[in-house]
Amino acid sequence: MQFQGLIHICFTRMRLAAKIATSLIFLSNAVSAQATAPFTISDITADHTVSQLKLVPFFRADRNALLAKGRTKSGEKVFSFYEMDSGSRVMGAPTLTVHMPPNALFYDFAPIGDQKQETLLFLGDEGVQRYDLASDTMEPLVALSSIYRQGSNPLFEQLDFARDLNGDGYADIIVPDFGGYRLRLNDGKGGFGTEVLLEMQVEMRLSQQRPLYSQFPLYTIDMNFDGKLDIAFLKDRSFVAFLQNGDGGFDAVPSVSPIDMDVIGNSFAEFIKSEERYQDQANLAETRIRRVEDINGDGIVDIVTVTDRAQGIFKRSSMYQFHYGQQEGSKLVFRSKPNTRIALQGITAENRLVDFADDGRMDFVGGAVNIGIGKIIGILLSGSVSIHINFFEQGADGRYAAKPNFRKKVSVDFDMSSGQSSVPVTELADIDGDKAKDMILSDGTKMLRLFKATPGAKKMFARKSIDVKVELPKNGELVRTADLNGDGKGDLLIHFDKLGSDGQANKNRFIVLVAN
């Protein structure tokens, strides 16, 4: 193989590894592992593969159950719900296992009749049905049509079709259809009123001469500052908003609020233009909207844009720009000039916004790796690459410093024969309940290292770690953090590759570490 070919392969793998590694950073907002006491470890083998672990207030409103989602040997899609015993252990057998109906395309969890307890919902060709916990049966909930007309879906995915749109604490139903979005509002008793068709179109795209339909991101934002949440779709450089009226319903006809920013839009037409420009990376610069949420904690939604620059294959950088939303009379406006920004050199991937100090302001964590001939040769020789994780704290004035407050180097290992990478666990989490996020790193596949936060000190984290011996997957994305028992200190949820890359014996296995 020619050296140029090796460079191309290694560069491609490095981009993939950088994206995987940085996308794994800080998957939750609340977790802890008590530094002065050991974890209570539950090691469980389910009757099916485990592809996801998450917490759901399913049996009771005041207590979470642990959901293990997966497939049986025959391919059935199942949800197993586990509870904790009177101590700190997860019970070895599920309290309940629910099979996904064969005619269901997607599932969702949402509060339907109780604001704090979630119901398992399924969306199919004829509408939405719910799993009734008391009778252990499926019941029709809402009949409606949508763009999802396929008779079956081989994927096992959650779709956010049930969400609280008007702020009353109960989930409403909204799905895209060919003539607009079909909206059914919850009456607060688990029933749904008359359907409203919102005048918001989906887009048709062609893939291998087959039509595919895509939708624009949906947000709930108070667009006119009347104290009520509105439905707002982000389409290119505008919010297409359906304002909430006095009775909790929404206008069927939208109002359009332009965004004063020079960004690449998210419509199909804009996508085609971007693809054409991307062919030449000798001098490429594109700015896109990445996040729409309150960043500086003032209660008004903000916009985060990212400008990716490329001057050839090896010289790349990213600029994250934060545009804070402002009220002008009854309008939400954003200035074209950002309020603050963060620059990262090298190849970057998905980055995270995390509130380090629990002060209501979102801090920034991002990974980056510089590419060069030397780095590529190093990968060929060592089978690994180092990635720098940068920590930026948001100041009281809403600004980020020009340089990171803290930087940590992690290593990603490559199997050059299979193309697979071993991605470390890299988490920010409150491990001791003091409201400050601590750092959790893996050391191989047998050890977790916990570095406690040191608020107010020169270094953000302690130099010495608290080590916990536990078996880990090669892919750190399969290690998640959450507060399982509601004590304000979080716990660790671990499962393994469902395809068996962590060993066939681990496909059905998961481990839970609860802080004592």
C-alpha positions as CSV (number, residue, x, y, z in Angstrom):
1,M,0.0,0.0,0.0
2,Q,1.4,3.4,-0.9
3,F,2.2,5.9,2.0
4,Q,-0.5,8.3,0.7
5,G,-3.1,5.5,1.1
6,L,-1.9,4.9,4.7
7,I,-2.3,8.6,5.4
8,H,-5.8,8.7,4.1
9,I,-6.9,5.6,6.1
10,C,-5.3,6.9,9.3
11,F,-6.7,10.4,8.9
12,T,-10.2,8.9,8.4
13,R,-9.9,6.8,11.5
14,M,-8.6,9.6,13.6
15,R,-11.6,11.8,12.6
16,L,-13.9,9.0,13.6
17,A,-12.1,8.4,16.9
18,A,-12.0,12.1,17.8
19,K,-15.7,12.3,17.1
20,I,-16.5,9.2,19.2
21,A,-14.2,10.2,22.0
22,T,-15.4,13.7,22.4
23,S,-19.1,12.8,21.9
24,L,-18.8,10.6,25.0
25,I,-17.8,13.4,27.3
26,F,-20.2,14.2,30.1
27,L,-23.4,12.4,29.2
28,S,-25.3,13.5,32.2
29,N,-25.9,16.5,34.4
30,A,-26.1,14.8,37.9
31,V,-24.1,11.9,39.2
32,S,-21.8,11.2,42.2
33,A,-19.7,8.4,43.6
34,Q,-18.9,9.0,47.2
35,A,-15.1,9.3,47.5
36,T,-14.8,8.1,51.2
37,A,-17.0,5.0,50.8
38,P,-17.1,2.1,48.3
39,F,-19.8,1.6,45.8
40,T,-22.3,-1.1,46.1
41,I,-22.0,-3.1,42.9
42,S,-24.8,-5.1,41.2
43,D,-23.7,-7.4,38.4
44,I,-26.8,-8.6,36.4
45,T,-27.3,-10.8,33.4
46,A,-30.6,-10.2,31.6
47,D,-32.6,-12.6,29.4
48,H,-31.8,-10.5,26.4
49,T,-29.1,-8.2,25.0
50,V,-28.8,-4.8,26.6
51,S,-28.5,-1.9,24.2
52,Q,-29.5,0.9,26.6
53,L,-29.8,1.6,30.3
54,K,-31.9,4.6,31.6
55,L,-33.9,5.7,34.6
56,V,-37.7,6.0,34.3
57,P,-40.3,6.9,37.1
58,F,-42.4,4.0,35.8
59,F,-43.9,2.1,38.7
60,R,-44.1,5.1,41.1
61,A,-43.9,8.8,40.7
62,D,-41.4,9.2,43.5
63,R,-39.0,6.5,42.6
64,N,-37.0,5.6,39.5
65,A,-36.9,2.2,37.9
66,L,-33.9,1.0,35.8
67,L,-34.9,0.3,32.2
68,A,-32.8,-2.2,30.3
69,K,-33.7,-2.1,26.6
70,G,-32.7,-4.9,24.2
71,R,-33.7,-7.8,22.0
72,T,-34.4,-11.5,22.7
73,K,-32.7,-14.3,20.8
74,S,-35.7,-14.4,18.5
75,G,-35.3,-10.7,17.8
76,E,-38.3,-9.4,19.8
77,K,-37.8,-5.8,21.2
78,V,-38.2,-5.8,25.0
79,F,-38.2,-3.4,27.9
80,S,-37.1,-4.9,31.3
81,F,-37.7,-2.7,34.4
82,Y,-35.6,-3.4,37.4
83,E,-36.0,-2.0,40.9
84,M,-33.7,-1.6,43.9
85,D,-34.0,-3.6,47.1
86,S,-34.2,-2.0,50.5
87,G,-30.4,-1.5,50.4
88,S,-28.4,-0.2,47.6
89,R,-28.5,-3.1,45.2
90,V,-30.5,-3.6,42.0
91,M,-32.6,-6.7,42.1
92,G,-31.2,-9.6,40.0
93,A,-34.5,-10.2,38.1
94,P,-36.8,-7.6,36.4
95,T,-40.0,-6.6,38.1
96,L,-41.6,-6.4,34.7
97,T,-40.8,-7.1,31.0
98,V,-42.8,-5.5,28.3
99,H,-42.6,-6.5,24.6
100,M,-42.9,-3.8,21.9
101,P,-45.9,-4.4,19.7
102,P,-45.0,-5.7,16.3
103,N,-47.0,-2.9,14.6
104,A,-45.2,-0.2,16.5
105,L,-42.6,2.0,14.7
106,F,-41.2,4.0,17.6
107,Y,-41.6,4.3,21.4
108,D,-41.5,7.1,23.9
109,F,-41.8,7.7,27.7
110,A,-43.9,10.7,28.9
111,P,-46.2,11.8,31.7
112,I,-49.8,11.3,30.5
113,G,-52.1,11.1,33.5
114,D,-49.5,12.0,36.3
115,Q,-47.0,14.8,36.0
116,K,-44.3,12.9,37.7
117,Q,-44.9,9.3,36.5
118,E,-44.1,8.3,33.0
119,T,-46.1,6.0,30.7
120,L,-44.6,3.8,27.9
121,L,-46.1,4.9,24.6
122,F,-45.9,3.4,21.0
123,L,-46.4,5.2,17.7
124,G,-47.6,3.2,14.8
125,D,-49.5,3.5,11.5
126,E,-52.8,4.2,13.2
127,G,-51.6,6.5,16.0
128,V,-50.4,6.2,19.6
129,Q,-51.1,3.4,22.0
130,R,-50.1,3.1,25.7
131,Y,-49.0,0.3,27.9
132,D,-51.4,0.1,30.8
133,L,-49.5,-0.9,33.9
134,A,-52.5,-2.0,35.9
135,S,-54.0,-4.4,33.3
136,D,-50.7,-5.3,31.6
137,T,-52.2,-4.6,28.2
138,M,-51.8,-2.2,25.3
139,E,-54.6,0.4,24.9
140,P,-55.2,2.9,22.1
141,L,-54.6,6.4,23.2
142,V,-54.8,8.8,20.2
143,A,-55.7,7.9,16.6
144,L,-53.9,10.1,14.0
145,S,-51.9,9.8,10.8
146,S,-48.3,10.8,10.2
147,I,-45.5,10.6,7.7
148,Y,-44.5,7.3,9.4
149,R,-46.4,4.9,7.1
150,Q,-44.0,1.9,7.1
151,G,-45.7,-1.2,8.3
152,S,-42.7,-2.2,10.4
153,N,-39.4,-0.7,11.6
154,P,-36.4,-2.9,12.1
155,L,-34.7,-0.2,14.2
156,F,-35.4,0.1,17.9
157,E,-35.6,3.8,18.5
158,Q,-37.2,6.4,20.7
159,L,-39.0,9.3,19.0
160,D,-40.0,12.4,20.9
161,F,-43.6,12.5,19.8
162,A,-45.0,13.0,23.3
163,R,-43.8,16.1,25.2
164,D,-45.2,18.9,27.3
165,L,-45.7,21.7,24.8
166,N,-47.8,24.3,26.8
167,G,-46.1,24.0,30.1
168,D,-48.9,22.4,32.2
169,G,-46.7,19.4,33.1
170,Y,-48.6,16.8,31.0
171,A,-47.3,15.4,27.7
172,D,-49.1,16.4,24.5
173,I,-48.9,14.5,21.2
174,I,-47.3,16.1,18.1
175,V,-46.3,14.2,14.9
176,P,-45.4,15.4,11.4
177,D,-47.7,14.6,8.5
178,F,-47.7,15.5,4.8
179,G,-50.1,18.4,5.3
180,G,-48.5,19.8,8.5
181,Y,-48.0,18.8,12.1
182,R,-50.9,17.1,13.9
183,L,-51.2,18.3,17.5
184,R,-53.4,16.8,20.3
185,L,-53.3,18.5,23.6
186,N,-53.5,16.6,26.9
187,D,-56.6,17.7,29.0
188,G,-54.7,16.9,32.3
189,K,-56.7,13.7,32.8
190,G,-55.0,11.6,30.3
191,G,-57.4,12.4,27.5
192,F,-56.7,14.4,24.3
193,G,-58.8,17.1,22.7
194,T,-59.6,18.0,19.2
195,E,-56.8,17.8,16.7
196,V,-55.1,21.0,15.4
197,L,-53.1,20.9,12.2
198,L,-50.2,23.3,12.4
199,E,-49.2,24.8,9.1
200,M,-45.6,23.6,9.2
201,Q,-44.4,21.5,6.3
202,V,-41.9,18.6,6.3
203,E,-39.3,18.3,3.6
204,M,-38.9,15.6,1.0
205,R,-35.5,14.4,0.1
206,L,-34.4,11.7,-2.3
207,S,-32.1,8.9,-1.4
208,Q,-31.3,6.2,-4.0
209,Q,-34.4,7.4,-5.9
210,R,-36.6,6.9,-2.9
211,P,-38.4,9.8,-1.1
212,L,-37.5,10.4,2.4
213,Y,-39.1,13.0,4.7
214,S,-37.3,15.1,7.2
215,Q,-38.5,17.6,9.8
216,F,-37.1,20.8,11.3
217,P,-36.0,20.9,15.0
218,L,-38.9,21.7,17.4
219,Y,-38.4,23.8,20.5
220,T,-40.7,25.2,23.2
221,I,-39.8,28.9,23.6
222,D,-41.6,32.0,25.0
223,M,-41.2,33.9,21.7
224,N,-43.3,37.0,22.7
225,F,-42.5,37.2,26.5
226,D,-46.1,36.7,27.6
227,G,-45.2,34.0,30.1
228,K,-46.4,31.2,27.9
229,L,-44.4,28.6,26.0
230,D,-44.8,28.6,22.2
231,I,-44.0,26.0,19.6
232,A,-41.0,27.1,17.5
233,F,-39.4,25.3,14.6
234,L,-35.9,26.3,13.5
235,K,-35.9,26.6,9.7
236,D,-32.7,28.0,8.1
237,R,-32.3,31.5,9.6
238,S,-35.8,31.9,11.2
239,F,-38.0,30.6,13.9
240,V,-41.4,29.5,12.6
241,A,-43.5,30.0,15.8
242,F,-47.0,28.9,16.7
243,L,-48.0,31.1,19.6
244,Q,-49.8,29.8,22.6
245,N,-53.2,31.4,23.2
246,G,-55.2,32.1,26.4
247,D,-56.8,28.6,26.8
248,G,-53.5,26.7,26.5
249,G,-54.0,26.0,22.8
250,F,-51.9,27.2,19.9
251,D,-52.4,29.2,16.8
252,A,-52.6,27.1,13.7
253,V,-51.0,29.7,11.5
254,P,-47.3,30.6,12.4
255,S,-45.5,33.9,12.8
256,V,-41.9,34.0,11.4
257,S,-39.1,35.6,13.4
258,P,-35.9,36.0,11.4
259,I,-32.5,35.4,13.1
260,D,-29.9,38.1,12.4
261,M,-26.9,35.7,11.8
262,D,-24.9,34.7,8.8
263,V,-25.3,30.9,9.1
264,I,-25.8,27.9,6.9
265,G,-29.4,26.9,7.0
266,N,-30.8,23.4,7.8
267,S,-33.1,23.0,4.8
268,F,-32.4,20.5,2.0
269,A,-31.6,23.4,-0.4
270,E,-29.0,24.7,2.1
271,F,-27.6,21.2,2.6
272,I,-27.0,20.8,-1.1
273,K,-25.1,24.1,-1.3
274,S,-23.0,23.1,1.6
275,E,-22.1,19.8,0.1
276,E,-21.0,21.5,-3.1
277,R,-18.8,23.9,-1.1
278,Y,-17.3,21.1,1.0
279,Q,-15.7,19.4,-2.0
280,D,-12.8,22.0,-1.9
281,Q,-11.3,22.2,1.6
282,A,-8.4,24.4,0.6
283,N,-10.1,27.5,2.2
284,L,-13.4,26.4,3.7
285,A,-15.4,28.2,6.4
286,E,-19.0,27.4,7.4
287,T,-21.1,28.6,10.3
288,R,-24.1,26.6,11.6
289,I,-26.5,26.7,14.5
290,R,-25.7,23.9,17.0
291,R,-27.6,24.6,20.1
292,V,-30.8,26.5,21.1
293,E,-31.1,26.7,24.9
294,D,-30.5,29.0,27.9
295,I,-26.7,29.2,28.2
296,N,-26.2,32.1,30.6
297,G,-29.0,31.3,33.1
298,D,-31.1,34.4,32.6
299,G,-34.2,32.5,31.6
300,I,-34.1,33.6,27.9
301,V,-33.1,31.1,25.2
302,D,-29.7,31.6,23.5
303,I,-28.1,30.3,20.3
304,V,-24.7,28.6,19.9
305,T,-23.1,28.6,16.5
306,V,-20.0,26.8,15.3
307,T,-17.7,28.0,12.5
308,D,-15.6,25.2,11.1
309,R,-12.5,26.3,9.2
310,A,-10.3,24.2,6.9
311,Q,-7.2,25.3,5.1
312,G,-6.3,21.9,3.6
313,I,-6.5,18.5,5.2
314,F,-4.3,19.1,8.2
315,K,-5.1,22.6,9.2
316,R,-8.5,22.8,10.9
317,S,-10.1,24.8,13.7
318,S,-13.5,25.5,15.2
319,M,-14.9,28.7,16.7
320,Y,-17.9,28.4,19.1
321,Q,-19.9,31.6,19.3
322,F,-22.5,32.3,21.9
323,H,-25.4,34.7,21.0
324,Y,-27.4,35.5,24.1
325,G,-31.1,36.1,23.5
326,Q,-32.5,39.5,24.4
327,Q,-36.0,41.0,24.9
328,E,-37.0,43.9,22.7
329,G,-40.6,44.8,23.7
330,S,-42.5,41.6,22.9
331,K,-39.8,40.2,20.6
332,L,-37.0,37.7,21.1
333,V,-33.9,39.0,19.2
334,F,-30.3,37.8,18.7
335,R,-27.4,40.1,17.8
336,S,-25.2,39.1,14.8
337,K,-22.1,39.7,16.9
338,P,-21.6,37.0,19.6
339,N,-21.4,37.9,23.3
340,T,-18.6,35.5,23.8
341,R,-16.7,32.8,22.0
342,I,-14.3,29.8,22.3
343,A,-11.7,28.7,19.8
344,L,-10.3,25.2,19.4
345,Q,-7.5,24.2,17.1
346,G,-7.4,20.9,15.3
347,I,-10.2,18.4,14.5
348,T,-13.1,18.7,17.0
349,A,-16.3,16.8,17.4
350,E,-19.5,17.0,19.4
351,N,-18.8,19.1,22.5
352,R,-20.8,19.4,25.7
353,L,-22.3,22.2,27.8
354,V,-22.2,21.3,31.5
355,D,-22.9,23.3,34.6
356,F,-19.7,22.6,36.6
357,A,-20.5,24.5,39.7
358,D,-24.3,24.2,39.8
359,D,-24.6,28.0,39.4
360,G,-27.2,28.0,36.6
361,R,-24.6,29.0,33.9
362,M,-23.5,26.5,31.3
363,D,-19.8,25.8,31.1
364,F,-18.1,24.3,28.0
365,V,-16.1,21.1,27.6
366,G,-14.5,20.2,24.2
367,G,-12.0,17.8,22.8
368,A,-9.6,18.5,19.9
369,V,-6.7,16.8,18.2
370,N,-4.2,18.3,15.8
371,I,-3.5,16.3,12.7
372,G,-0.1,16.1,10.9
373,I,2.2,13.7,9.3
374,G,4.0,13.1,12.6
375,K,0.7,12.3,14.3
376,I,-0.3,9.8,11.6
377,I,3.1,8.0,11.7
378,G,2.7,7.9,15.5
379,I,-0.6,6.1,15.1
380,L,0.9,3.6,12.7
381,L,3.7,2.9,15.2
382,S,1.9,3.0,18.5
383,G,-1.8,2.3,17.6
384,S,-3.0,5.2,19.7
385,V,-3.6,9.0,19.6
386,S,-3.8,11.6,22.4
387,I,-6.8,14.0,22.5
388,H,-6.9,17.1,24.7
389,I,-10.1,17.8,26.6
390,N,-10.5,21.5,27.3
391,F,-12.6,22.9,30.2
392,F,-14.0,26.4,30.0
393,E,-15.9,28.0,32.9
394,Q,-18.5,30.7,32.2
395,G,-17.9,33.8,34.2
396,A,-20.5,35.8,36.1
397,D,-20.5,38.2,33.1
398,G,-21.5,35.4,30.8
399,R,-18.1,35.3,29.1
400,Y,-15.6,32.4,28.6
401,A,-11.8,32.9,29.0
402,A,-9.6,32.9,25.9
403,K,-7.7,29.9,27.3
404,P,-9.2,26.8,29.0
405,N,-9.4,26.8,32.7
406,F,-8.2,23.2,32.7
407,R,-6.9,20.7,30.2
408,K,-6.7,16.9,30.4
409,K,-5.0,14.5,27.9
410,V,-6.7,11.2,27.2
411,S,-5.6,8.4,24.9
412,V,-7.6,6.6,22.2
413,D,-6.2,3.2,21.1
414,F,-6.7,1.7,17.6
415,D,-6.8,-1.8,16.3
416,M,-5.2,-1.2,12.9
417,S,-6.4,-4.6,11.6
418,S,-10.1,-4.2,12.4
419,G,-10.3,-0.4,12.4
420,Q,-12.0,-0.4,15.8
421,S,-10.9,2.0,18.6
422,S,-10.9,1.6,22.4
423,V,-12.5,4.8,23.6
424,P,-11.9,5.8,27.3
425,V,-14.6,6.8,29.8
426,T,-14.4,10.5,30.2
427,E,-17.1,12.0,32.4
428,L,-17.9,15.1,34.5
429,A,-20.1,14.2,37.4
430,D,-20.8,15.1,41.0
431,I,-19.5,12.1,42.8
432,D,-19.9,13.2,46.4
433,G,-23.0,15.4,46.4
434,D,-21.3,18.7,47.0
435,K,-22.8,20.3,43.8
436,A,-19.4,20.5,42.1
437,K,-18.7,18.2,39.1
438,D,-15.8,15.8,39.5
439,M,-14.0,14.0,36.8
440,I,-14.3,10.3,36.0
441,L,-11.7,8.6,33.7
442,S,-11.1,4.9,32.9
443,D,-7.8,3.2,33.1
444,G,-8.0,0.3,30.6
445,T,-11.1,-1.9,31.0
446,K,-10.6,-2.8,34.7
447,M,-10.4,0.5,36.5
448,L,-12.2,3.8,37.0
449,R,-10.3,6.8,38.4
450,L,-12.3,9.5,40.2
451,F,-10.7,13.0,40.5
452,K,-12.6,15.2,42.9
453,A,-13.4,18.8,42.1
454,T,-11.5,21.5,43.9
455,P,-13.7,24.7,43.7
456,G,-11.7,27.9,44.1
457,A,-8.3,26.2,43.7
458,K,-5.9,26.8,40.9
459,K,-6.4,23.3,39.6
460,M,-10.0,22.3,38.9
461,F,-9.5,18.7,40.1
462,A,-7.4,16.9,42.6
463,R,-4.1,15.4,41.4
464,K,-4.7,12.0,43.2
465,S,-7.6,9.8,42.2
466,I,-9.9,7.5,44.0
467,D,-9.7,4.2,42.2
468,V,-12.6,1.7,41.7
469,K,-12.0,-1.7,40.2
470,V,-14.8,-2.7,37.8
471,E,-15.0,-4.3,34.4
472,L,-15.7,-1.8,31.7
473,P,-16.5,-1.9,27.9
474,K,-14.0,-0.9,25.3
475,N,-16.4,1.9,24.2
476,G,-16.8,4.5,27.0
477,E,-20.1,5.6,25.5
478,L,-21.7,2.5,27.2
479,V,-20.9,3.9,30.7
480,R,-23.5,6.4,31.7
481,T,-24.2,8.3,34.9
482,A,-27.5,9.0,36.7
483,D,-28.9,9.3,40.2
484,L,-30.6,5.9,40.6
485,N,-31.8,6.1,44.2
486,G,-32.6,9.9,44.3
487,D,-30.1,10.7,47.1
488,G,-28.6,13.6,45.3
489,K,-25.5,11.6,44.5
490,G,-25.3,9.8,41.2
491,D,-24.4,6.3,40.2
492,L,-22.8,4.5,37.3
493,L,-24.6,2.4,34.7
494,I,-22.5,0.1,32.6
495,H,-23.4,-2.2,29.8
496,F,-21.4,-3.8,27.0
497,D,-21.4,-4.0,23.2
498,K,-24.5,-5.9,22.1
499,L,-22.6,-7.2,19.0
500,G,-20.2,-9.1,21.3
501,S,-16.9,-7.1,20.8
502,D,-16.6,-7.1,24.6
503,G,-17.1,-10.9,24.6
504,Q,-20.2,-12.9,23.9
505,A,-20.8,-13.5,27.6
506,N,-21.2,-9.8,28.2
507,K,-24.0,-9.1,25.6
508,N,-26.7,-9.6,28.1
509,R,-24.8,-8.2,31.1
510,F,-24.9,-4.9,32.9
511,I,-23.3,-3.5,36.0
512,V,-24.7,-0.8,38.4
513,L,-22.5,1.1,40.9
514,V,-24.5,2.8,43.6
515,A,-22.7,5.3,45.9
516,N,-23.1,4.3,49.5
